[in-house]
Amino acid sequence: MTDAARLLAVHANTCRYRLRQAQQQLGIDLDDPDERLLLWLQLRTLGGLGTRR
């Protein structure tokens, strides 16, 4: 969490708070590894839609 907070230029508690808010608002369980994998795949897919290699 400390490294992520540093990269985002926020306090670690802010990072934790934002993750909790995202979980509540999006209805995801980041403690479930399968849900984390699906979310990661979705974000990677969406992030690559506008780029060409």
PDBQT receptor file of N, H, CA, C and O in Angstrom, charges set to zero:
ATOM      1  N   MET A   1       0.818  -1.176   0.000  1.00  0.00    +0.000 N 
ATOM      2  CA  MET A   1       0.000   0.000   0.000  1.00  0.00    +0.000 C 
ATOM      3  C   MET A   1       0.874   1.258   0.000  1.00  0.00    +0.000 C 
ATOM      4  O   MET A   1       0.542   2.264  -0.627  1.00  0.00    +0.000 OA
ATOM      5  N   THR A   2       1.975   1.177   0.703  1.00  0.00    +0.000 N 
ATOM      6  H   THR A   2       2.245   0.360   1.212  1.00  0.00    +0.000 HD
ATOM      7  CA  THR A   2       2.873   2.329   0.774  1.00  0.00    +0.000 C 
ATOM      8  C   THR A   2       3.418   2.689  -0.601  1.00  0.00    +0.000 C 
ATOM      9  O   THR A   2       3.470   3.864  -0.964  1.00  0.00    +0.000 OA
ATOM     10  N   ASP A   3       3.824   1.681  -1.362  1.00  0.00    +0.000 N 
ATOM     11  H   ASP A   3       3.782   0.726  -1.067  1.00  0.00    +0.000 HD
ATOM     12  CA  ASP A   3       4.360   1.944  -2.708  1.00  0.00    +0.000 C 
ATOM     13  C   ASP A   3       3.286   2.517  -3.633  1.00  0.00    +0.000 C 
ATOM     14  O   ASP A   3       3.546   3.449  -4.394  1.00  0.00    +0.000 OA
ATOM     15  N   ALA A   4       2.083   1.956  -3.561  1.00  0.00    +0.000 N 
ATOM     16  H   ALA A   4       1.872   1.199  -2.943  1.00  0.00    +0.000 HD
ATOM     17  CA  ALA A   4       0.989   2.458  -4.400  1.00  0.00    +0.000 C 
ATOM     18  C   ALA A   4       0.666   3.902  -4.038  1.00  0.00    +0.000 C 
ATOM     19  O   ALA A   4       0.467   4.738  -4.919  1.00  0.00    +0.000 OA
ATOM     20  N   ALA A   5       0.616   4.189  -2.756  1.00  0.00    +0.000 N 
ATOM     21  H   ALA A   5       0.778   3.509  -2.041  1.00  0.00    +0.000 HD
ATOM     22  CA  ALA A   5       0.318   5.557  -2.306  1.00  0.00    +0.000 C 
ATOM     23  C   ALA A   5       1.400   6.522  -2.791  1.00  0.00    +0.000 C 
ATOM     24  O   ALA A   5       1.097   7.637  -3.214  1.00  0.00    +0.000 OA
ATOM     25  N   ARG A   6       2.649   6.093  -2.730  1.00  0.00    +0.000 N 
ATOM     26  H   ARG A   6       2.895   5.187  -2.387  1.00  0.00    +0.000 HD
ATOM     27  CA  ARG A   6       3.747   6.950  -3.184  1.00  0.00    +0.000 C 
ATOM     28  C   ARG A   6       3.607   7.238  -4.683  1.00  0.00    +0.000 C 
ATOM     29  O   ARG A   6       3.780   8.376  -5.120  1.00  0.00    +0.000 OA
ATOM     30  N   LEU A   7       3.293   6.203  -5.464  1.00  0.00    +0.000 N 
ATOM     31  H   LEU A   7       3.152   5.279  -5.109  1.00  0.00    +0.000 HD
ATOM     32  CA  LEU A   7       3.125   6.391  -6.912  1.00  0.00    +0.000 C 
ATOM     33  C   LEU A   7       1.951   7.323  -7.231  1.00  0.00    +0.000 C 
ATOM     34  O   LEU A   7       1.995   8.071  -8.207  1.00  0.00    +0.000 OA
ATOM     35  N   LEU A   8       0.909   7.272  -6.404  1.00  0.00    +0.000 N 
ATOM     36  H   LEU A   8       0.874   6.664  -5.611  1.00  0.00    +0.000 HD
ATOM     37  CA  LEU A   8      -0.267   8.122  -6.612  1.00  0.00    +0.000 C 
ATOM     38  C   LEU A   8      -0.130   9.491  -5.950  1.00  0.00    +0.000 C 
ATOM     39  O   LEU A   8      -0.984  10.360  -6.123  1.00  0.00    +0.000 OA
ATOM     40  N   ALA A   9       0.942   9.673  -5.198  1.00  0.00    +0.000 N 
ATOM     41  H   ALA A   9       1.636   8.966  -5.058  1.00  0.00    +0.000 HD
ATOM     42  CA  ALA A   9       1.211  10.922  -4.476  1.00  0.00    +0.000 C 
ATOM     43  C   ALA A   9       0.099  11.241  -3.482  1.00  0.00    +0.000 C 
ATOM     44  O   ALA A   9      -0.350  12.381  -3.372  1.00  0.00    +0.000 OA
ATOM     45  N   VAL A  10      -0.335  10.203  -2.758  1.00  0.00    +0.000 N 
ATOM     46  H   VAL A  10       0.030   9.276  -2.847  1.00  0.00    +0.000 HD
ATOM     47  CA  VAL A  10      -1.315  10.370  -1.686  1.00  0.00    +0.000 C 
ATOM     48  C   VAL A  10      -0.836   9.591  -0.467  1.00  0.00    +0.000 C 
ATOM     49  O   VAL A  10       0.100   8.796  -0.556  1.00  0.00    +0.000 OA
ATOM     50  N   HIS A  11      -1.479   9.822   0.661  1.00  0.00    +0.000 N 
ATOM     51  H   HIS A  11      -2.239  10.468   0.734  1.00  0.00    +0.000 HD
ATOM     52  CA  HIS A  11      -1.168   9.098   1.892  1.00  0.00    +0.000 C 
ATOM     53  C   HIS A  11      -1.699   7.670   1.770  1.00  0.00    +0.000 C 
ATOM     54  O   HIS A  11      -2.687   7.434   1.074  1.00  0.00    +0.000 OA
ATOM     55  N   ALA A  12      -1.056   6.728   2.434  1.00  0.00    +0.000 N 
ATOM     56  H   ALA A  12      -0.254   6.919   2.999  1.00  0.00    +0.000 HD
ATOM     57  CA  ALA A  12      -1.481   5.326   2.382  1.00  0.00    +0.000 C 
ATOM     58  C   ALA A  12      -2.927   5.159   2.852  1.00  0.00    +0.000 C 
ATOM     59  O   ALA A  12      -3.662   4.342   2.298  1.00  0.00    +0.000 OA
ATOM     60  N   ASN A  13      -3.343   5.920   3.863  1.00  0.00    +0.000 N 
ATOM     61  H   ASN A  13      -2.746   6.584   4.313  1.00  0.00    +0.000 HD
ATOM     62  CA  ASN A  13      -4.732   5.829   4.336  1.00  0.00    +0.000 C 
ATOM     63  C   ASN A  13      -5.713   6.305   3.261  1.00  0.00    +0.000 C 
ATOM     64  O   ASN A  13      -6.820   5.776   3.153  1.00  0.00    +0.000 OA
ATOM     65  N   THR A  14      -5.318   7.286   2.480  1.00  0.00    +0.000 N 
ATOM     66  H   THR A  14      -4.420   7.716   2.567  1.00  0.00    +0.000 HD
ATOM     67  CA  THR A  14      -6.170   7.757   1.380  1.00  0.00    +0.000 C 
ATOM     68  C   THR A  14      -6.333   6.647   0.353  1.00  0.00    +0.000 C 
ATOM     69  O   THR A  14      -7.423   6.440  -0.181  1.00  0.00    +0.000 OA
ATOM     70  N   CYS A  15      -5.266   5.946   0.086  1.00  0.00    +0.000 N 
ATOM     71  H   CYS A  15      -4.381   6.114   0.521  1.00  0.00    +0.000 HD
ATOM     72  CA  CYS A  15      -5.305   4.823  -0.858  1.00  0.00    +0.000 C 
ATOM     73  C   CYS A  15      -6.265   3.739  -0.347  1.00  0.00    +0.000 C 
ATOM     74  O   CYS A  15      -7.097   3.235  -1.102  1.00  0.00    +0.000 OA
ATOM     75  N   ARG A  16      -6.146   3.394   0.915  1.00  0.00    +0.000 N 
ATOM     76  H   ARG A  16      -5.470   3.804   1.528  1.00  0.00    +0.000 HD
ATOM     77  CA  ARG A  16      -7.041   2.393   1.505  1.00  0.00    +0.000 C 
ATOM     78  C   ARG A  16      -8.487   2.841   1.432  1.00  0.00    +0.000 C 
ATOM     79  O   ARG A  16      -9.365   2.055   1.077  1.00  0.00    +0.000 OA
ATOM     80  N   TYR A  17      -8.741   4.090   1.763  1.00  0.00    +0.000 N 
ATOM     81  H   TYR A  17      -8.027   4.729   2.051  1.00  0.00    +0.000 HD
ATOM     82  CA  TYR A  17     -10.101   4.633   1.732  1.00  0.00    +0.000 C 
ATOM     83  C   TYR A  17     -10.685   4.556   0.324  1.00  0.00    +0.000 C 
ATOM     84  O   TYR A  17     -11.830   4.143   0.143  1.00  0.00    +0.000 OA
ATOM     85  N   ARG A  18      -9.905   4.949  -0.655  1.00  0.00    +0.000 N 
ATOM     86  H   ARG A  18      -8.975   5.284  -0.508  1.00  0.00    +0.000 HD
ATOM     87  CA  ARG A  18     -10.393   4.937  -2.042  1.00  0.00    +0.000 C 
ATOM     88  C   ARG A  18     -10.671   3.519  -2.523  1.00  0.00    +0.000 C 
ATOM     89  O   ARG A  18     -11.627   3.294  -3.266  1.00  0.00    +0.000 OA
ATOM     90  N   LEU A  19      -9.853   2.570  -2.111  1.00  0.00    +0.000 N 
ATOM     91  H   LEU A  19      -9.077   2.753  -1.507  1.00  0.00    +0.000 HD
ATOM     92  CA  LEU A  19     -10.111   1.180  -2.473  1.00  0.00    +0.000 C 
ATOM     93  C   LEU A  19     -11.407   0.680  -1.841  1.00  0.00    +0.000 C 
ATOM     94  O   LEU A  19     -12.193  -0.011  -2.489  1.00  0.00    +0.000 OA
ATOM     95  N   ARG A  20     -11.628   1.033  -0.569  1.00  0.00    +0.000 N 
ATOM     96  H   ARG A  20     -10.990   1.595  -0.042  1.00  0.00    +0.000 HD
ATOM     97  CA  ARG A  20     -12.890   0.649   0.090  1.00  0.00    +0.000 C 
ATOM     98  C   ARG A  20     -14.079   1.263  -0.627  1.00  0.00    +0.000 C 
ATOM     99  O   ARG A  20     -15.092   0.594  -0.829  1.00  0.00    +0.000 OA
ATOM    100  N   GLN A  21     -13.969   2.528  -1.014  1.00  0.00    +0.000 N 
ATOM    101  H   GLN A  21     -13.145   3.071  -0.850  1.00  0.00    +0.000 HD
ATOM    102  CA  GLN A  21     -15.053   3.202  -1.729  1.00  0.00    +0.000 C 
ATOM    103  C   GLN A  21     -15.322   2.529  -3.070  1.00  0.00    +0.000 C 
ATOM    104  O   GLN A  21     -16.478   2.332  -3.445  1.00  0.00    +0.000 OA
ATOM    105  N   ALA A  22     -14.275   2.181  -3.785  1.00  0.00    +0.000 N 
ATOM    106  H   ALA A  22     -13.336   2.342  -3.481  1.00  0.00    +0.000 HD
ATOM    107  CA  ALA A  22     -14.439   1.504  -5.080  1.00  0.00    +0.000 C 
ATOM    108  C   ALA A  22     -15.123   0.159  -4.889  1.00  0.00    +0.000 C 
ATOM    109  O   ALA A  22     -16.009  -0.205  -5.662  1.00  0.00    +0.000 OA
ATOM    110  N   GLN A  23     -14.716  -0.577  -3.865  1.00  0.00    +0.000 N 
ATOM    111  H   GLN A  23     -13.996  -0.281  -3.237  1.00  0.00    +0.000 HD
ATOM    112  CA  GLN A  23     -15.347  -1.869  -3.598  1.00  0.00    +0.000 C 
ATOM    113  C   GLN A  23     -16.839  -1.716  -3.335  1.00  0.00    +0.000 C 
ATOM    114  O   GLN A  23     -17.651  -2.481  -3.856  1.00  0.00    +0.000 OA
ATOM    115  N   GLN A  24     -17.192  -0.731  -2.531  1.00  0.00    +0.000 N 
ATOM    116  H   GLN A  24     -16.532  -0.110  -2.108  1.00  0.00    +0.000 HD
ATOM    117  CA  GLN A  24     -18.598  -0.515  -2.196  1.00  0.00    +0.000 C 
ATOM    118  C   GLN A  24     -19.395  -0.047  -3.404  1.00  0.00    +0.000 C 
ATOM    119  O   GLN A  24     -20.478  -0.570  -3.666  1.00  0.00    +0.000 OA
ATOM    120  N   GLN A  25     -18.891   0.904  -4.128  1.00  0.00    +0.000 N 
ATOM    121  H   GLN A  25     -18.010   1.328  -3.915  1.00  0.00    +0.000 HD
ATOM    122  CA  GLN A  25     -19.638   1.491  -5.233  1.00  0.00    +0.000 C 
ATOM    123  C   GLN A  25     -19.720   0.562  -6.440  1.00  0.00    +0.000 C 
ATOM    124  O   GLN A  25     -20.717   0.574  -7.163  1.00  0.00    +0.000 OA
ATOM    125  N   LEU A  26     -18.690  -0.236  -6.664  1.00  0.00    +0.000 N 
ATOM    126  H   LEU A  26     -17.880  -0.246  -6.077  1.00  0.00    +0.000 HD
ATOM    127  CA  LEU A  26     -18.672  -1.123  -7.819  1.00  0.00    +0.000 C 
ATOM    128  C   LEU A  26     -19.161  -2.531  -7.499  1.00  0.00    +0.000 C 
ATOM    129  O   LEU A  26     -19.389  -3.339  -8.399  1.00  0.00    +0.000 OA
ATOM    130  N   GLY A  27     -19.321  -2.817  -6.208  1.00  0.00    +0.000 N 
ATOM    131  H   GLY A  27     -19.136  -2.161  -5.477  1.00  0.00    +0.000 HD
ATOM    132  CA  GLY A  27     -19.791  -4.130  -5.810  1.00  0.00    +0.000 C 
ATOM    133  C   GLY A  27     -18.780  -5.234  -6.073  1.00  0.00    +0.000 C 
ATOM    134  O   GLY A  27     -19.148  -6.345  -6.452  1.00  0.00    +0.000 OA
ATOM    135  N   ILE A  28     -17.508  -4.927  -5.870  1.00  0.00    +0.000 N 
ATOM    136  H   ILE A  28     -17.208  -4.024  -5.562  1.00  0.00    +0.000 HD
ATOM    137  CA  ILE A  28     -16.462  -5.923  -6.078  1.00  0.00    +0.000 C 
ATOM    138  C   ILE A  28     -15.839  -6.289  -4.741  1.00  0.00    +0.000 C 
ATOM    139  O   ILE A  28     -15.850  -5.499  -3.797  1.00  0.00    +0.000 OA
ATOM    140  N   ASP A  29     -15.297  -7.493  -4.676  1.00  0.00    +0.000 N 
ATOM    141  H   ASP A  29     -15.288  -8.135  -5.442  1.00  0.00    +0.000 HD
ATOM    142  CA  ASP A  29     -14.625  -7.971  -3.467  1.00  0.00    +0.000 C 
ATOM    143  C   ASP A  29     -13.155  -8.173  -3.797  1.00  0.00    +0.000 C 
ATOM    144  O   ASP A  29     -12.780  -9.195  -4.372  1.00  0.00    +0.000 OA
ATOM    145  N   LEU A  30     -12.329  -7.212  -3.440  1.00  0.00    +0.000 N 
ATOM    146  H   LEU A  30     -12.633  -6.382  -2.973  1.00  0.00    +0.000 HD
ATOM    147  CA  LEU A  30     -10.906  -7.288  -3.770  1.00  0.00    +0.000 C 
ATOM    148  C   LEU A  30     -10.162  -8.311  -2.918  1.00  0.00    +0.000 C 
ATOM    149  O   LEU A  30      -8.987  -8.583  -3.168  1.00  0.00    +0.000 OA
ATOM    150  N   ASP A  31     -10.828  -8.878  -1.918  1.00  0.00    +0.000 N 
ATOM    151  H   ASP A  31     -11.781  -8.657  -1.714  1.00  0.00    +0.000 HD
ATOM    152  CA  ASP A  31     -10.218  -9.945  -1.133  1.00  0.00    +0.000 C 
ATOM    153  C   ASP A  31     -10.311 -11.286  -1.853  1.00  0.00    +0.000 C 
ATOM    154  O   ASP A  31      -9.621 -12.237  -1.487  1.00  0.00    +0.000 OA
ATOM    155  N   ASP A  32     -11.159 -11.366  -2.872  1.00  0.00    +0.000 N 
ATOM    156  H   ASP A  32     -11.720 -10.593  -3.170  1.00  0.00    +0.000 HD
ATOM    157  CA  ASP A  32     -11.344 -12.590  -3.652  1.00  0.00    +0.000 C 
ATOM    158  C   ASP A  32     -10.364 -12.575  -4.828  1.00  0.00    +0.000 C 
ATOM    159  O   ASP A  32     -10.478 -11.715  -5.701  1.00  0.00    +0.000 OA
ATOM    160  N   PRO A  33      -9.409 -13.499  -4.874  1.00  0.00    +0.000 N 
ATOM    161  CA  PRO A  33      -8.412 -13.481  -5.950  1.00  0.00    +0.000 C 
ATOM    162  C   PRO A  33      -9.016 -13.631  -7.345  1.00  0.00    +0.000 C 
ATOM    163  O   PRO A  33      -8.495 -13.064  -8.305  1.00  0.00    +0.000 OA
ATOM    164  N   ASP A  34     -10.100 -14.381  -7.469  1.00  0.00    +0.000 N 
ATOM    165  H   ASP A  34     -10.524 -14.842  -6.689  1.00  0.00    +0.000 HD
ATOM    166  CA  ASP A  34     -10.737 -14.532  -8.778  1.00  0.00    +0.000 C 
ATOM    167  C   ASP A  34     -11.330 -13.214  -9.260  1.00  0.00    +0.000 C 
ATOM    168  O   ASP A  34     -11.224 -12.874 -10.439  1.00  0.00    +0.000 OA
ATOM    169  N   GLU A  35     -11.954 -12.476  -8.350  1.00  0.00    +0.000 N 
ATOM    170  H   GLU A  35     -12.041 -12.752  -7.392  1.00  0.00    +0.000 HD
ATOM    171  CA  GLU A  35     -12.510 -11.170  -8.729  1.00  0.00    +0.000 C 
ATOM    172  C   GLU A  35     -11.411 -10.183  -9.080  1.00  0.00    +0.000 C 
ATOM    173  O   GLU A  35     -11.561  -9.389 -10.008  1.00  0.00    +0.000 OA
ATOM    174  N   ARG A  36     -10.297 -10.226  -8.339  1.00  0.00    +0.000 N 
ATOM    175  H   ARG A  36     -10.175 -10.871  -7.585  1.00  0.00    +0.000 HD
ATOM    176  CA  ARG A  36      -9.159  -9.357  -8.658  1.00  0.00    +0.000 C 
ATOM    177  C   ARG A  36      -8.623  -9.670 -10.044  1.00  0.00    +0.000 C 
ATOM    178  O   ARG A  36      -8.306  -8.756 -10.805  1.00  0.00    +0.000 OA
ATOM    179  N   LEU A  37      -8.516 -10.958 -10.384  1.00  0.00    +0.000 N 
ATOM    180  H   LEU A  37      -8.774 -11.701  -9.766  1.00  0.00    +0.000 HD
ATOM    181  CA  LEU A  37      -8.027 -11.350 -11.701  1.00  0.00    +0.000 C 
ATOM    182  C   LEU A  37      -8.969 -10.851 -12.798  1.00  0.00    +0.000 C 
ATOM    183  O   LEU A  37      -8.515 -10.302 -13.801  1.00  0.00    +0.000 OA
ATOM    184  N   LEU A  38     -10.267 -11.038 -12.614  1.00  0.00    +0.000 N 
ATOM    185  H   LEU A  38     -10.636 -11.485 -11.799  1.00  0.00    +0.000 HD
ATOM    186  CA  LEU A  38     -11.225 -10.573 -13.612  1.00  0.00    +0.000 C 
ATOM    187  C   LEU A  38     -11.167  -9.062 -13.785  1.00  0.00    +0.000 C 
ATOM    188  O   LEU A  38     -11.217  -8.559 -14.908  1.00  0.00    +0.000 OA
ATOM    189  N   LEU A  39     -11.064  -8.343 -12.684  1.00  0.00    +0.000 N 
ATOM    190  H   LEU A  39     -11.024  -8.751 -11.772  1.00  0.00    +0.000 HD
ATOM    191  CA  LEU A  39     -10.968  -6.890 -12.753  1.00  0.00    +0.000 C 
ATOM    192  C   LEU A  39      -9.695  -6.472 -13.481  1.00  0.00    +0.000 C 
ATOM    193  O   LEU A  39      -9.719  -5.562 -14.309  1.00  0.00    +0.000 OA
ATOM    194  N   TRP A  40      -8.594  -7.133 -13.173  1.00  0.00    +0.000 N 
ATOM    195  H   TRP A  40      -8.575  -7.872 -12.500  1.00  0.00    +0.000 HD
ATOM    196  CA  TRP A  40      -7.319  -6.818 -13.827  1.00  0.00    +0.000 C 
ATOM    197  C   TRP A  40      -7.419  -7.060 -15.333  1.00  0.00    +0.000 C 
ATOM    198  O   TRP A  40      -6.968  -6.236 -16.129  1.00  0.00    +0.000 OA
ATOM    199  N   LEU A  41      -8.007  -8.186 -15.719  1.00  0.00    +0.000 N 
ATOM    200  H   LEU A  41      -8.373  -8.855 -15.073  1.00  0.00    +0.000 HD
ATOM    201  CA  LEU A  41      -8.165  -8.485 -17.140  1.00  0.00    +0.000 C 
ATOM    202  C   LEU A  41      -9.050  -7.459 -17.839  1.00  0.00    +0.000 C 
ATOM    203  O   LEU A  41      -8.758  -7.042 -18.960  1.00  0.00    +0.000 OA
ATOM    204  N   GLN A  42     -10.129  -7.055 -17.179  1.00  0.00    +0.000 N 
ATOM    205  H   GLN A  42     -10.367  -7.394 -16.268  1.00  0.00    +0.000 HD
ATOM    206  CA  GLN A  42     -11.016  -6.058 -17.764  1.00  0.00    +0.000 C 
ATOM    207  C   GLN A  42     -10.303  -4.727 -17.941  1.00  0.00    +0.000 C 
ATOM    208  O   GLN A  42     -10.433  -4.082 -18.982  1.00  0.00    +0.000 OA
ATOM    209  N   LEU A  43      -9.556  -4.316 -16.934  1.00  0.00    +0.000 N 
ATOM    210  H   LEU A  43      -9.451  -4.839 -16.088  1.00  0.00    +0.000 HD
ATOM    211  CA  LEU A  43      -8.835  -3.049 -17.023  1.00  0.00    +0.000 C 
ATOM    212  C   LEU A  43      -7.760  -3.102 -18.104  1.00  0.00    +0.000 C 
ATOM    213  O   LEU A  43      -7.565  -2.124 -18.826  1.00  0.00    +0.000 OA
ATOM    214  N   ARG A  44      -7.065  -4.224 -18.224  1.00  0.00    +0.000 N 
ATOM    215  H   ARG A  44      -7.223  -5.018 -17.638  1.00  0.00    +0.000 HD
ATOM    216  CA  ARG A  44      -6.044  -4.372 -19.266  1.00  0.00    +0.000 C 
ATOM    217  C   ARG A  44      -6.681  -4.312 -20.652  1.00  0.00    +0.000 C 
ATOM    218  O   ARG A  44      -6.146  -3.686 -21.567  1.00  0.00    +0.000 OA
ATOM    219  N   THR A  45      -7.824  -4.968 -20.794  1.00  0.00    +0.000 N 
ATOM    220  H   THR A  45      -8.259  -5.477 -20.050  1.00  0.00    +0.000 HD
ATOM    221  CA  THR A  45      -8.524  -4.982 -22.077  1.00  0.00    +0.000 C 
ATOM    222  C   THR A  45      -8.997  -3.581 -22.444  1.00  0.00    +0.000 C 
ATOM    223  O   THR A  45      -8.778  -3.118 -23.563  1.00  0.00    +0.000 OA
ATOM    224  N   LEU A  46      -9.638  -2.918 -21.511  1.00  0.00    +0.000 N 
ATOM    225  H   LEU A  46      -9.816  -3.294 -20.601  1.00  0.00    +0.000 HD
ATOM    226  CA  LEU A  46     -10.128  -1.569 -21.769  1.00  0.00    +0.000 C 
ATOM    227  C   LEU A  46      -8.985  -0.601 -22.030  1.00  0.00    +0.000 C 
ATOM    228  O   LEU A  46      -9.105   0.291 -22.870  1.00  0.00    +0.000 OA
ATOM    229  N   GLY A  47      -7.892  -0.766 -21.324  1.00  0.00    +0.000 N 
ATOM    230  H   GLY A  47      -7.795  -1.490 -20.641  1.00  0.00    +0.000 HD
ATOM    231  CA  GLY A  47      -6.743   0.106 -21.497  1.00  0.00    +0.000 C 
ATOM    232  C   GLY A  47      -6.064  -0.063 -22.841  1.00  0.00    +0.000 C 
ATOM    233  O   GLY A  47      -5.406   0.861 -23.319  1.00  0.00    +0.000 OA
ATOM    234  N   GLY A  48      -6.210  -1.218 -23.456  1.00  0.00    +0.000 N 
ATOM    235  H   GLY A  48      -6.745  -1.969 -23.068  1.00  0.00    +0.000 HD
ATOM    236  CA  GLY A  48      -5.546  -1.478 -24.721  1.00  0.00    +0.000 C 
ATOM    237  C   GLY A  48      -6.421  -1.258 -25.943  1.00  0.00    +0.000 C 
ATOM    238  O   GLY A  48      -5.962  -1.434 -27.071  1.00  0.00    +0.000 OA
ATOM    239  N   LEU A  49      -7.673  -0.877 -25.733  1.00  0.00    +0.000 N 
ATOM    240  H   LEU A  49      -8.045  -0.734 -24.816  1.00  0.00    +0.000 HD
ATOM    241  CA  LEU A  49      -8.589  -0.723 -26.867  1.00  0.00    +0.000 C 
ATOM    242  C   LEU A  49      -8.184   0.399 -27.819  1.00  0.00    +0.000 C 
ATOM    243  O   LEU A  49      -8.415   0.296 -29.023  1.00  0.00    +0.000 OA
ATOM    244  N   GLY A  50      -7.588   1.462 -27.301  1.00  0.00    +0.000 N 
ATOM    245  H   GLY A  50      -7.400   1.545 -26.322  1.00  0.00    +0.000 HD
ATOM    246  CA  GLY A  50      -7.265   2.599 -28.152  1.00  0.00    +0.000 C 
ATOM    247  C   GLY A  50      -5.847   2.609 -28.672  1.00  0.00    +0.000 C 
ATOM    248  O   GLY A  50      -5.433   3.573 -29.315  1.00  0.00    +0.000 OA
ATOM    249  N   THR A  51      -5.092   1.557 -28.407  1.00  0.00    +0.000 N 
ATOM    250  H   THR A  51      -5.428   0.774 -27.884  1.00  0.00    +0.000 HD
ATOM    251  CA  THR A  51      -3.688   1.552 -28.808  1.00  0.00    +0.000 C 
ATOM    252  C   THR A  51      -3.420   0.479 -29.848  1.00  0.00    +0.000 C 
ATOM    253  O   THR A  51      -4.076  -0.562 -29.887  1.00  0.00    +0.000 OA
ATOM    254  N   ARG A  52      -2.452   0.761 -30.675  1.00  0.00    +0.000 N 
ATOM    255  H   ARG A  52      -1.919   1.607 -30.644  1.00  0.00    +0.000 HD
ATOM    256  CA  ARG A  52      -2.002  -0.208 -31.676  1.00  0.00    +0.000 C 
ATOM    257  C   ARG A  52      -0.529  -0.497 -31.442  1.00  0.00    +0.000 C 
ATOM    258  O   ARG A  52       0.232   0.373 -31.019  1.00  0.00    +0.000 OA
ATOM    259  N   ARG A  53      -0.151  -1.704 -31.718  1.00  0.00    +0.000 N 
ATOM    260  H   ARG A  53      -0.770  -2.411 -32.062  1.00  0.00    +0.000 HD
ATOM    261  CA  ARG A  53       1.262  -2.079 -31.544  1.00  0.00    +0.000 C 
ATOM    262  C   ARG A  53       1.894  -2.370 -32.851  1.00  0.00    +0.000 C 
ATOM    263  O   ARG A  53       3.078  -2.702 -32.904  1.00  0.00    +0.000 OA
TER     264      ARG A  53
